[in-house]
């Protein structure tokens, strides 16, 4: 299989013998036999804890100075102001341009989609309290960063995303995981092409079908502020200005180079990398980093193993984290191209929506992430985080 990561042949996880895993008390928990799962279930089921908190503890033990990298990055707020201004300016300039004209479409794809992907990932940074020291300031600033996206989502994104960190791969909690229904119906080249084209809609709608969030005042503020902004934009610049922002958001999560990170981060492209051949029963890697040039436009989200290990380290310091702890990261499989990730995901029959690591609820309890570890100045309890 041609890939952006090195690969070797590996037996399907459905046919591996079950493994025992240690609980938080050091007791052994017998993994359920693979035969108990339906034949249609082809996810990579893991019976061990997620890898990030364990590696985090090992890195802190080896390099205690890494904890000094944690905390807000002042540059973030200036970049957000610049990109929000750029998008509102482009929307205004295109107010009299036909939506299905080349100037409109090319601007939406080249400028708008790149800018809104940047804002998606700014909101991702802000969700970890990495723009300001004050948690409230971060919540309000995320609503501001949300404005050019056109649809209110920053308040809902935060608890779902923090749950993704705390309960990585846990079936029924991690909303980044595709459902079995998606994997069954989209298990073809055309199905995967459909998913890659409309993946922003899957990421927007799937969380609500996995579990419901409690509505809070910040959710209401996010919705009211966004609707007021959209109304004022249409009143003063026309419907085409709002159409530009909505189209930018759609294209940002479609067949766009920067959208490759959605697939690259956690889909299993390399079930058994060379570094794990000493243990043929080792679970497949479930997080992949990318160290290429598109990180410049995306808040270094490509350094994804580093981010999951240390969620409170901001984007500007993730390369420093990698350099400090390079012996922990150099052997991990990584992607070399987000564009090729999309290409391989669609065309390679060995890669698809089934290629995700899943674990049962008990698997996440082994890891023991505390909510205050999921961001800078984070509370001990966050509404909606499971």
N, C-alpha and C positions, 0 to 999 in steps of 0.2 A: 504494500500500500504506500503510495507516495504521500508524503505528509510534510507539514512544516515542523514536525518534531520527529525524532528518530523512533522507530517502532520495531517490535518483534511480535511473532505470533504468540497468542495466548489463548488458553481455553476459555470458552464463554463462562462468565461467573455463575450461570445457572447450574453448571455441571461441576463446580468446585465442591470439595467436601466442606461441611460446615466447620467454622472455627469457634473456639471459645474465646471470650474476651473478658477482661477484668472490669469489674464494677468499681465505683469510686471507693468502696471499702476494701478493695483488693480481692474480693471474692470472684470466682469464675462464674460467668453466666453462659449457659449453653445456647449457642446460636440455633435458631430454628432451621430444620433441614431445608435445603433448596427445593426438595421435592414437594414441600408443602405449599410452594408458591405456584400460581397458575402458569401453564405453559406459555401463555401470552405475555407474561411479565419478563422482559428482557433487560431491565435495569441492572446496574452493577450494585448489588446489595452488599453493604459493608457491615461487619459485626465488631468493628473497632471504633474508638472515638475519632472525631475529626482531628486532623493533624495539626491545626494551627496553634492551639493553646499550648500543646506539648512543646512544639518547636519554639514558641515564644518564651516559655520558661527556660528552655535550654540556651537560647540566645542571651537572655538576661543573665543567666549564670556565667556564661562565657564572656559576655561583653556588657557588664552592668551600666556602662556609659550610654547605651542605646536609649535608656529611659529619658535622657535629657533631650532627645529629639521630639518628644511628645509636646503637644500644645498648639495653639492657633497660629496660622500663617497670615500676617497682615496684608500681604500682597493679594490675597484672594478677593477681598472686597473691592479693590481697585479694578481687577480684571472683570469682575461681575458687572460693575458699573459700566465699564467700557463696552462689553458685549451686549448688555441690555440696550445701551444707547445706539450701538450699531444696528441692532435688529429693529428698533423702533424707527430709526432713520431710513432703513431700507424699506420697511413697510410703508412709510409715508411717501417715499420717492416712487414706489410702484402703485400708488393709489389709483392712477389712471391707466395702468397697463393691463392688457387682457391677460386673464389668468393662464390661458393655454397658449400663450405666445412664448417664443424662445427666450426673450429677455427675462420674462417672469420665471419660467421654469428653471433656466440655468442659474439665475440668481438664487432661487430657492434651494437648489441642489448644492451649488458650490459654496455660497456664502451662508444662506439661511440654515441649511442642515448642519453644516459644520459648527455654526454659532450656537444653535440650539442643542446639539450634542454636547458642546462645551458647557452650556447651562445645565443640562441634565447632570453632568459630572461635577459642576459647582455645587448643585443641590446635594449631591452625594457627599461631597466634602463637608458641607455645612451640616448635614445630618449627623456628623460625628463631632459637632461643635468646634470646627476647625477654622472658622472665620473670625469669631470673637470669643472672648473668655466667658461672657454671659450666655447661658443657654437660651434665655428669652431673646436676646439680640440675634442669635443664630436662627431661631424659629421665624422671627419677623423678616430677617434678611433673605431667608429661603423663599418666602412669599414674594419678595421683590424680584429675586432671580427667576421665579416662576412666570413672571408677566409675559415675556415674549413667547413662551411655550403655548399660550393661548387657552390651555385647559388646566384647572387647578389640580395639582397632585403633590406638591411638596410636603404638605402636612401628613398625607397618607403614606408617602414613600418612606418617611423616617422610621416609623415602628415596624413596617414590613422589612425594611432593609436591616435594621438592628436585629430582628429575629433571624434573618438570613445569616448574620454573623454568629449569633448565639446558638442557633440550631441548624448549622450547615448540613444540608442533605437530609434533614429529618422529614420523613414523609408526613404530610398534613400540616407542617409548620413552615418549612422553607418554600416561600412562594416563587422563588427563582426556578424551582424544579418543574419541568413539564409534567402534566398529568398523564396517566396511562391512556386516557381518551385521545389526547393530542398525539401521543406517540403511535397509537394504533392507526389513526386516520391519516396521519401525515408521514407514514413510513414508506415513502417512495421519492423519486427524484422530483416529481411535480409537487408532492406534498411538502418536501423540505424547501423547495423554491418558494412555495406559497408562504411557509413559515418565515423564511428569511426576508421576504418582501413585506410582510405584514407583522413582523415580530413586535413592533411597538404596541400593537393592539393586544397581543397575547400578554405582554408584560403589564399592560394597563388593566386588563379585565381579569386575568387569572387570579391575582391575590384575593379579590372579593369573593371568588368561588372556593377558595381554600379555607379562609376564616375571616370573620367580620371584625373590624376594628371598633372600639368604643369611640363615639364622636366626642370631640373636645372643642374648646373655644378656638384653638388654633386652626382646627379643621373649618369651622364656620368662618373665621377670618380669612382663610385662604380662599374659600369659595366666593365670599362676598367681594373681596378685593379683586379677584380675577374677573368676575362677571362685570364689576364696575369698570375695570380697565378695558375689557373687550367692548363694552357699550360705548365708552367715551371714544375709543379708537374708531369704531364704526361711525359714530356721530360726526367726528371731525376729519377723518381721513377716508371713510367709506369701507364697504365690505371687502374690497380687494386687499386692503391693508391687513385685515384680520385673516383673510384667506392665505396671504403670504406667510404669516406666522404659523398657522395650522399646517400648511403644506410643509414648511420647514421642519416642524416637529415630526410629521409623518416620515419625511425623507431621512431625517436623522436616525430613525429606527428602522430603516429599510435597507435597500442594497446600496449602502454608502460605506466607503472605506472605514470610517470611524465606528460604524455600527458593528464591525467585526468583533469588537470587544465583548458584546453581549454573549456571543457564542464561544469565543476564545477562552473566557475566564474559567468555566467549570465543566464544559463538555469534555468527555474522555476521548482524546485522539490517540492516546498511547497507553493501552491498558497495562502493559508491563514494561516500563522503561528499563534501559540497560542497568541503571543504578539499583534496581530492585530484583535483579535476576538471582541473587543469593537466596531469596525467599519467594518461591513460585506462588505461594498463597498470599503474598502481600496484597492489600487492597490497591486498586489502581489509583493513580494520582487524581485528585478531584479539583485541583486549582492549578492553573497555568499562568505564568507571567509572559509578558511581551516587552521587549526592550528597544523597540524600533522608534522611528522618528515621529509617528503619530501621537506619541505620548505628549509631545509639545502642545498639542491642541486639546488634550483630554485629561489634564490634571494628573498625569502619570498613572492613570488607572491601569495601564498595562503591567505595572509592578504589583500584580495582584496577590501573589503569595506574601509579599512584604506587607501589603495593606491588611490582609486577613490576620497576619501574625500580630500586627501593631496598628489597630484601627485608629489610635489617637496620634499617630504620626502623620503630619500633613503632607501633601503632594510634593512640596519642594524638598522635603527631607527624606523621602523614600529612597532616592539614589544613595544618600549617605548611609541609610540603614543597610542597603544591599552591600555597600562597600565594607562596612564594619563587620558584617556577618556573612561575607561571601562564601565561606566554607559551608554554610547551611543552604545556600541558594544555587551555587554553581552547578550542582549535580541534578537539580530538579529539571524536568522537561519544560521547555518553553516554546512559544510560537515566534516565528520570525516575520510573519506577515499577516495582518488582519484581513487583507483582501483575499489571500490564499485560504485563510480559515473559512471564509464564506464559500469560496469555490469548492473546497474539499468537502465541507459539510453538505452541500447540495448534491455533488456528483459522486462522492465515494459511498458505495453501498455499505461499507463497514462503519460508517459514521452517521449518526442521526439522533433523533430525539430520545432514543433509548439509552444513549451513551451518557448517562449521568449516574453518579454514585448516590445511592439512597441508603438511609439507615432508619431503623425503628426509633421510637421515642426514647428508649433506654440508652441508645448510642450517644445521644447528645449529653446525657447526664454524666457520662464518664468525663467529658471534657471540662465541664464545670465553669463555663464562662460566667463572669459576674457582669451585670449590666453597666457598672461603673467603669469596666475595662473597655467598653465599646466606643468610647469617645473621650474627648477632653472635658474635664469638669462635668462628667456625666452623673446623672442621678442614680441612686441605688434601685429605683423602680421607674420604668417608663411605660405609660399607658399603651397597651396594645402589643408590647414586646413579650414573646413567649419563649 
